[in-house]
Amino acid sequence: MAGRGFRENFRENNMRIAAGLIVASTISLLASSAAWSQVPAAKPAAAAAAPAPAAAVAPPPAAAAQPPQPARAACTNPNALGVARTVEIDTTEGPGFGFEHFKELDFLKEKEVVLTFDDGPWLNNTPAVLKALAEECTTGIFFTIGKHATYYPEIIKQVYAAGHTIGTHTWSHVALVNKKLSEDQRKEEIEKGISAVKWALGGVSPAPFFRFPALQHPPEMLAYLGQRNVASFSCDIDSFDFKYRGTKPMDLIMHGLEKKGKGILLMHDYQKHTAEFLPELLKKLKAGGYKVVAMRAKAPVQSLPQYDEAVIKELKLPTMSSRPLSSVVTDVSQ
């Protein structure tokens, strides 16, 4: 029954969007700034609802306009690792990246790497990662946990201001393969993560880039991300910095590159030791002739209003009193 309601809602939404675009195009040249069409979570259908034919995923309209992201700072280090090239990703229908799970899109050239960092932002550690990247004039993708973004909005704003790409990594890092979770709960983990990062960035939407916790991909959630036009990221080389300390994660990365020649590298800005070995790793990449590729989204993800509201509601603390300030606090001396 939920499937029929989903398809009917989707078809009705498409009809409304199409009608709106037709009217808007006759009135104003600003129709190109219309928001992406994203599919909301499925809702139960009425018992008498008739079955509807499956609807194809519609091409998204232009993304909602938002201020351009600040550019990376000018590089003053002539020997820096730098950024070799930037690629723009069209996330329509949810492409997958990282050969550990997704083998269709082989866009990296020999000796090219993409730096990625999960689980932040986190106090001290994420700023240290940002410092190491800035010193080498290079960049990465930060797959952010929604709750962590609400803890440290000032840090995720620093990530964005430095010109790095921000993706999402669920609301609370729950494994979405957990069979105890309903489909709606899994969608909520994805969507609240997006909404929380948007809130932490002051209303700026992140990229439609998503990484599943523990790289575990339930097929139905991959399909959902496809409907939402959100790309899924695995990796090519995992540092296992959540498991090992010291320089072993760095050694695993370099050994992986020697074997594979290129790839998307997985690290965690949440981990203190990652921030500590990162400067040396970046120097090793430079010395080894590796080049960093920046990945940018063609358009930002559009959060869903019900999850924006859910995050705001969750962030509100209960009050013990409705009395005005003046009746609670009184100056007795100055």
matplotlib code that plots the C-alpha trace (Angstrom):
import matplotlib.pyplot as plt

x = [0.0, 2.8, 4.3, 1.1, 0.9, 4.6, 4.0, 0.8, 2.4, 5.5, 3.3, 1.1, 4.3, 5.7, 2.4, 2.4, 6.1, 5.5, 2.5, 4.4, 7.3, 5.0, 3.3, 6.6, 8.3, 5.6, 6.0, 9.6, 13.1, 13.9, 12.3, 15.8, 16.3, 13.6, 14.6, 15.5, 12.6, 13.3, 11.1, 9.7, 9.5, 6.7, 3.3, 0.6, -2.1, -5.8, -7.3, -9.3, -6.4, -6.1, -2.7, -0.7, 2.0, 5.6, 6.9, 10.3, 12.7, 12.2, 15.2, 15.6, 15.0, 17.8, 18.9, 17.8, 19.9, 22.3, 25.5, 28.5, 30.9, 34.0, 37.0, 40.1, 42.7, 45.5, 48.5, 51.7, 53.6, 55.4, 56.1, 52.6, 50.6, 47.9, 44.9, 45.5, 42.0, 38.4, 35.5, 31.8, 29.4, 25.9, 24.2, 21.0, 19.7, 22.3, 25.7, 28.1, 31.8, 34.6, 35.5, 35.2, 31.5, 30.7, 32.7, 30.8, 32.5, 36.2, 37.0, 40.4, 43.6, 46.7, 48.3, 45.2, 43.5, 40.4, 40.8, 37.7, 37.1, 34.2, 32.4, 33.2, 33.1, 34.9, 36.6, 40.4, 40.7, 38.8, 40.5, 43.9, 42.9, 41.9, 45.3, 47.2, 45.1, 45.6, 49.4, 49.5, 46.9, 44.7, 41.2, 38.9, 35.3, 33.9, 31.1, 29.5, 27.4, 24.3, 24.4, 28.1, 27.3, 24.8, 27.4, 30.0, 28.4, 31.2, 33.7, 31.6, 31.3, 35.1, 35.2, 32.8, 34.6, 37.9, 36.4, 36.1, 33.1, 30.7, 28.6, 26.6, 26.9, 23.5, 22.1, 23.6, 25.9, 23.4, 24.1, 21.3, 21.5, 20.1, 17.0, 15.4, 15.1, 12.0, 12.3, 11.0, 13.6, 16.4, 15.1, 15.0, 18.6, 19.6, 17.3, 17.9, 21.6, 21.1, 18.8, 21.2, 24.2, 22.1, 21.1, 24.7, 25.8, 23.3, 20.9, 23.5, 22.7, 25.5, 26.5, 24.3, 27.1, 26.4, 28.4, 26.8, 28.1, 30.6, 30.2, 27.1, 24.6, 21.0, 19.7, 16.4, 18.3, 20.6, 17.4, 16.0, 19.2, 18.8, 15.3, 16.6, 19.4, 22.1, 25.4, 26.7, 30.4, 32.3, 36.2, 39.1, 41.5, 40.4, 43.0, 41.2, 42.2, 39.2, 40.9, 44.7, 46.7, 50.1, 51.2, 49.8, 46.7, 49.1, 51.1, 47.9, 47.0, 50.5, 50.6, 47.1, 48.2, 51.2, 48.9, 46.0, 47.8, 44.9, 41.7, 39.3, 41.0, 38.9, 40.0, 38.2, 38.6, 37.0, 40.2, 43.0, 45.8, 44.5, 45.0, 48.5, 49.6, 47.9, 50.7, 53.2, 50.8, 50.3, 54.0, 54.3, 51.6, 53.5, 56.8, 55.2, 53.9, 50.2, 47.8, 44.6, 41.3, 38.6, 35.0, 32.2, 28.5, 26.7, 24.0, 23.3, 21.0, 17.5, 16.5, 12.9, 10.8, 9.5, 13.1, 14.2, 11.4, 12.3, 15.9, 14.9, 12.5, 15.1, 17.6, 15.1, 15.7, 12.8, 12.2, 11.3, 9.6, 7.8, 8.5, 10.1, 13.8, 13.0, 11.0, 13.8, 16.9, 17.0, 20.0, 20.6, 23.9, 26.0]
y = [0.0, 2.4, 1.7, 2.8, 5.9, 6.7, 6.4, 8.4, 11.2, 11.1, 11.4, 14.1, 16.0, 15.7, 17.1, 20.0, 20.8, 20.5, 22.8, 25.3, 25.4, 26.0, 28.9, 30.3, 30.2, 32.5, 35.1, 35.3, 34.4, 33.4, 30.0, 28.5, 29.0, 26.6, 24.1, 20.5, 18.0, 15.6, 12.6, 12.7, 9.7, 7.3, 7.8, 5.2, 5.3, 5.2, 1.7, 2.3, 3.7, 2.2, 0.9, 3.4, 2.6, 3.0, 6.5, 7.1, 9.3, 12.8, 15.0, 17.6, 21.2, 23.7, 23.7, 26.3, 29.4, 30.0, 32.1, 30.6, 28.7, 30.6, 29.7, 28.1, 30.5, 31.5, 29.1, 30.6, 27.3, 26.6, 23.0, 22.3, 19.2, 21.4, 20.4, 19.0, 19.3, 19.7, 17.5, 18.4, 15.6, 15.4, 13.3, 12.7, 9.2, 8.7, 7.5, 5.6, 6.2, 4.1, 0.8, -1.1, -1.2, 0.8, -0.1, 1.7, 5.1, 5.1, 8.8, 9.0, 8.9, 7.1, 8.6, 10.6, 10.6, 12.0, 12.8, 12.1, 12.5, 11.0, 11.5, 15.2, 17.9, 17.4, 19.7, 20.2, 17.3, 18.8, 22.2, 20.3, 18.5, 21.8, 23.3, 20.4, 20.7, 24.4, 24.1, 21.9, 24.0, 20.9, 19.8, 17.0, 15.9, 15.9, 13.4, 15.0, 13.4, 15.5, 15.5, 16.4, 19.4, 20.6, 20.2, 22.3, 24.5, 26.9, 24.2, 22.9, 26.6, 26.7, 23.6, 25.3, 28.6, 26.9, 25.7, 22.0, 19.9, 18.9, 15.7, 13.9, 10.7, 10.2, 11.9, 9.7, 7.1, 4.3, 1.3, 1.4, -2.4, -2.9, -5.0, -3.4, -0.1, 0.4, 1.9, 5.2, 5.2, 4.6, 7.5, 9.7, 9.0, 10.1, 13.1, 14.5, 14.3, 16.5, 18.9, 19.1, 20.0, 22.6, 24.1, 24.1, 25.9, 28.6, 27.5, 26.6, 23.2, 20.6, 18.6, 15.6, 13.3, 10.6, 7.9, 5.0, 4.2, 1.3, 1.3, -0.9, -0.2, -1.5, -1.9, -0.1, 2.9, 3.0, 3.1, 5.9, 8.0, 7.5, 8.9, 11.8, 12.4, 11.9, 10.2, 7.3, 7.2, 4.1, 4.2, 2.6, 2.6, 2.5, 3.8, 1.9, 4.9, 4.1, 0.8, 1.4, 4.2, 5.7, 5.7, 2.3, 4.0, 6.1, 3.0, 1.2, 4.1, 4.2, 0.4, 0.6, 3.2, 1.2, -1.7, 0.2, 3.3, 5.7, 6.0, 7.6, 7.6, 7.1, 8.8, 10.3, 13.9, 12.7, 10.8, 12.7, 10.5, 11.1, 14.8, 14.0, 11.8, 13.8, 16.4, 13.5, 11.6, 14.7, 15.1, 11.4, 11.8, 14.7, 12.9, 9.9, 11.9, 11.6, 14.4, 15.4, 15.7, 17.9, 16.7, 19.3, 18.8, 20.3, 21.5, 21.3, 18.8, 20.1, 19.1, 18.1, 20.5, 17.9, 16.9, 20.5, 21.0, 17.8, 18.9, 22.3, 20.7, 18.3, 21.2, 23.1, 22.6, 22.5, 25.6, 25.5, 28.8, 31.2, 34.3, 37.3, 38.0, 41.2, 39.2, 36.7, 38.8, 42.2, 44.6, 45.4, 47.2, 48.7]
z = [0.0, 0.8, -2.6, -4.3, -2.2, -3.0, -6.8, -6.7, -4.6, -6.9, -10.1, -8.6, -7.5, -11.0, -12.5, -10.1, -10.8, -14.6, -14.4, -12.3, -14.7, -17.7, -15.9, -14.6, -18.0, -19.5, -16.8, -16.0, -17.2, -13.7, -14.0, -14.3, -10.6, -9.6, -6.9, -7.6, -7.5, -4.7, -3.8, -0.2, 2.0, 1.2, 3.1, 3.6, 0.9, 1.5, 1.5, -1.7, -3.6, -7.1, -8.3, -10.4, -13.0, -12.0, -12.6, -14.1, -12.3, -13.8, -14.7, -12.0, -12.6, -11.9, -8.3, -5.8, -6.0, -3.1, -2.8, -4.5, -2.2, -1.3, -3.4, -2.0, -0.8, -3.1, -2.7, -1.4, -1.1, -4.4, -3.4, -2.3, -3.4, -4.7, -6.8, -10.3, -11.6, -10.6, -11.8, -11.7, -10.9, -12.2, -9.5, -11.4, -10.6, -7.9, -9.5, -7.3, -6.8, -5.3, -6.8, -3.5, -4.3, -7.5, -10.6, -13.4, -13.3, -13.6, -14.0, -12.2, -14.2, -13.1, -10.0, -9.2, -5.8, -4.1, -0.4, 1.7, 5.5, 7.5, 10.8, 11.5, 12.4, 15.6, 18.1, 17.4, 15.0, 12.1, 12.4, 12.4, 9.2, 7.6, 8.6, 7.0, 3.8, 3.6, 4.1, 1.0, -0.9, -1.5, -0.8, 0.1, 0.6, 4.1, 4.8, 7.8, 10.5, 11.1, 14.9, 14.9, 12.6, 15.2, 17.9, 16.1, 13.4, 13.6, 12.5, 9.5, 8.5, 8.4, 6.2, 3.8, 3.9, 3.0, -0.3, 0.5, -0.6, 2.1, 1.8, 4.4, 6.4, 8.1, 11.1, 13.8, 12.1, 12.5, 10.3, 7.7, 7.2, 10.7, 10.1, 13.2, 11.3, 9.2, 5.8, 7.0, 9.8, 7.3, 5.2, 8.3, 9.0, 5.5, 5.4, 8.9, 8.1, 5.1, 7.0, 10.0, 7.8, 6.0, 9.4, 10.6, 7.5, 8.1, 5.4, 2.7, 1.2, 1.1, -2.0, -2.9, -1.9, 0.6, 2.3, 4.1, 7.6, 7.5, 3.7, 4.1, 1.3, 1.6, -2.0, -1.2, 0.2, -2.8, -4.9, -2.7, -3.1, -6.8, -6.7, -4.6, -7.1, -4.5, -5.3, -3.2, -2.2, -1.3, -1.6, -3.4, -0.4, 3.2, 5.8, 8.6, 10.8, 13.0, 13.8, 13.8, 15.5, 14.7, 11.1, 10.1, 8.4, 6.3, 5.4, 4.3, 2.0, 0.4, -0.1, -1.6, -4.0, -5.0, -5.9, -7.5, -8.8, -8.0, -6.0, -3.6, -0.1, 3.0, 6.3, 9.3, 10.5, 13.7, 14.6, 16.4, 15.0, 11.4, 11.9, 13.2, 10.3, 7.5, 6.9, 6.4, 4.1, 1.9, 1.6, 0.6, -2.0, -3.5, -3.4, -5.1, -8.0, -7.0, -7.8, -6.0, -7.9, -6.4, -6.8, -6.9, -7.4, -10.4, -8.0, -4.2, -2.6, -1.7, 1.8, 2.6, 4.7, 7.1, 8.1, 8.3, 10.8, 12.7, 13.1, 14.4, 16.8, 18.1, 18.7, 20.9, 24.6, 26.9, 29.0, 32.7, 32.8, 30.4, 32.6, 30.9, 31.5, 33.5, 36.1, 36.6, 36.5, 38.3, 38.5, 42.2, 41.7, 38.9]

ax = plt.figure().add_subplot(projection="3d")
ax.plot(x, y, z, "-o")
ax.set_aspect("equal")
plt.show()
